[in-house]
Amino acid sequence: MLTLDAPELYYLANFRKALAWLDAHHRDLMDEAEHAFVADFPQLPLPAQSLLVRLVMRKGVHFRVSKLRYAEIGDIPSAAAPLLERSWLIDCAALSFDELGALLLKDELAVHFARDLPGGNLKKSEVLDHLRELHTEPRNLVDWCPQLHERLLSLAIGPLCDRLRLMFFGNLAQDWSEFVLADLGIFRYEQVPIKPGSRGFRHRQDVDDYLHLRVCREAFDAGASVPEVLRQLGEFSTDNPHIGNRHQRLLLQLAQHLERAGELDSALMLYRDTHAPGSRQRQIRVLERLGRDAEALALVDQVLKAPLNGEEVQLAERARTRLNKRLGLPPATKVAKLIEDRLDLRLPRAASVELAVAMHLAEPDAPVHYVENTLICGLFGLLCWEAIFAPLPGAFFHPFHTGPVDLHRADFHARRSDLFAACLARLDDGSYIEAMRRTHAEKFGIQSPFVFWELLDAERLEQALACLPPQHLAAWFRRLLADIRENRAGMPDLIQFWPAEGRYRMIEVKGPGDRLQDNQKRWLAFCAEHGMPVSVCYVEWSE
């Protein structure tokens, strides 16, 4: 007889670990039904526990018993009996035709609905499209297919398990397979101490608010109109920053939909209701489209006085140029034009233009690496590991975080300012080299939002430490901290090291017809301002 520690029941052991974690850390968030489930589940026979977890981890809620074959569970009807008694599973659920179609093969549909189908060799999607118009009322499986002689089990406890999964992970994008990947060593996670104040959800209302926003987002994705979604959303408010950000992003998406549909006045009103990044740029564009140039220019001035990031500055300056011209105002002071250190090459055609340039420029004593955004971010992650993974409230609340939940919030740096200051101070006293080596050795392979280990092995780390001046590292890292979401992209594609000489150069590669993107221009301007050697390589194919 199997016991809980049997290798075949790894998924059940992990599910029970999660329930124990929830019971220890989130009891006050649970309602009566969730408390009852957490208490009752471990009392079931192991086959019943195993079957329920298997079904919870599968896609969908309806399952044909003949398709459920698990050697460690054995007889499925026997395992299902305690679950049916508790109404965690139900028998003979009513199925819509689409639900039925997902359960049957094309040949089975052809047999059971032969009288309704035209001749010809139809695809399953065509069969479903034809039959859907004829069958609109839900029925149970026996009524749909009397000759099938098949039993159906349907998962009734799924929504409750989803709420528990949400409490555990803080989102519904992750699932119970995280345990398996960690057990197999495929993913390794930093072990951050979880304190009582670390949770993402502080109150039951936070859980309800998250699910309410998800329902509204799903309605929008399914085709509901913006007014319908807003009515469903209601007078939504929250003091939870994590959920507040989701709310702001949803409003921004609704406003963008209205703008694309040409409903500019409604879009403008909704843009003004959200503080999501990008909202002010869109307001300026909508005001321009409405011919309200003076209002647009006033908003441009507000943005330039207190910009959120470099992208806002760049777009606002362009808008000011357009608006001044249309309003007959003197042109604004011109922004200094980016002066490129240009490199032109003609190379044989290759699948990757970046790798072709890297091979062409590489020398025995001066290797070239295709790093794009990974090197600077990786070095930052090594130096500032302690600050990034600091156990602050709301940053980590389960064992499977790749990085802190608030990584892209505006206050990410401010909440850890002393910790980051201590990390960056190592660049001044020279201790950064040993600190980064130590982190690389001790943390190698652990999931990180900044370090891509396969692209930052020990050899490449040593080359970077030998060639990159600490003052350049400090400048890059401070720019990252100013706006992580915006500034972690747009860095040059290649880097060339001269370890014997202690110098480097970065190279942005542009293939035929390609041009610099805005975020790349901002990085190039930043590097030029700080005297960092960067070239832009324009490639033409030689044939």
Stockholm file with secondary structure:
# STOCKHOLM 1.0

chainA/1-543         MLTLDAPELYYLANFRKALAWLDAHHRDLMDEAEHAFVADFPQLPLPAQSLLVRLVMRKGVHFRVSKLRYAEIGDIPSAAAPLLERSWLIDCAALSFDELGALLLKDELAVHFARDLPGGNLKKSEVLDHLRELHTEPRNLVDWCPQLHERLLSLAIGPLCDRLRLMFFGNLAQDWSEFVLADLGIFRYEQVPIKPGSRGFRHRQDVDDYLHLRVCREAFDAGASVPEVLRQLGEFSTDNPHIGNRHQRLLLQLAQHLERAGELDSALMLYRDTHAPGSRQRQIRVLERLGRDAEALALVDQVLKAPLNGEEVQLAERARTRLNKRLGLPPATKVAKLIEDRLDLRLPRAASVELAVAMHLAEPDAPVHYVENTLICGLFGLLCWEAIFAPLPGAFFHPFHTGPVDLHRADFHARRSDLFAACLARLDDGSYIEAMRRTHAEKFGIQSPFVFWELLDAERLEQALACLPPQHLAAWFRRLLADIRENRAGMPDLIQFWPAEGRYRMIEVKGPGDRLQDNQKRWLAFCAEHGMPVSVCYVEWSE
#=GR chainA/1-543 SS CCCTTSGGGHHHHHHHHHHHHHHHHCGGGCCHHHHHHHHHGGGSCHHHHHHHHHHHHSSSSEEEGGGCCCTTTCCHHHHHHHHHHTTSEEESCCBCHHHHHHHSCHHHHHHHTGGGCCSSCCCHHHHHHHHHTTCCSCBCHHHHCTTSCCCEEEESSHHHHHHHHHHHHSSSSCCTHHHHHHHTTSSBCCCCCCCGGGCSCCSHHHHHHHHHHHHHHHHHHTTCCHHHHHHHHCSCCCSCHHHHHHHHHHHHHHHHHHHHTTCHHHHHHHHHTCCCTTHHHHHHHHHHHTTCHHHHHHHHHHHHHSCSSHHHHHHHHHHHHHHHHHHTCCCCCCCCCCCCCEEEEEECCCSCHHHHHHHHHCBTTBCEEECTTHHHHHHHHHHTHHHHTCCCTTTCCSTTCSSCTTTTSTTHHHHTHHHHHHHHHHHHHSTHHHHHHHHHHHHTTBCCSSCCGGGSCHHHHHHHHHHSCHHHHHHHHHHHHHCHHHHTSCCCSEEEEETTTTEEEEEEEECTTCCCCHHHHHHHHHHHHTTCCEEEEEEEECC
#=GC SS_cons         CCCTTSGGGHHHHHHHHHHHHHHHHCGGGCCHHHHHHHHHGGGSCHHHHHHHHHHHHSSSSEEEGGGCCCTTTCCHHHHHHHHHHTTSEEESCCBCHHHHHHHSCHHHHHHHTGGGCCSSCCCHHHHHHHHHTTCCSCBCHHHHCTTSCCCEEEESSHHHHHHHHHHHHSSSSCCTHHHHHHHTTSSBCCCCCCCGGGCSCCSHHHHHHHHHHHHHHHHHHTTCCHHHHHHHHCSCCCSCHHHHHHHHHHHHHHHHHHHHTTCHHHHHHHHHTCCCTTHHHHHHHHHHHTTCHHHHHHHHHHHHHSCSSHHHHHHHHHHHHHHHHHHTCCCCCCCCCCCCCEEEEEECCCSCHHHHHHHHHCBTTBCEEECTTHHHHHHHHHHTHHHHTCCCTTTCCSTTCSSCTTTTSTTHHHHTHHHHHHHHHHHHHSTHHHHHHHHHHHHTTBCCSSCCGGGSCHHHHHHHHHHSCHHHHHHHHHHHHHCHHHHTSCCCSEEEEETTTTEEEEEEEECTTCCCCHHHHHHHHHHHHTTCCEEEEEEEECC
//
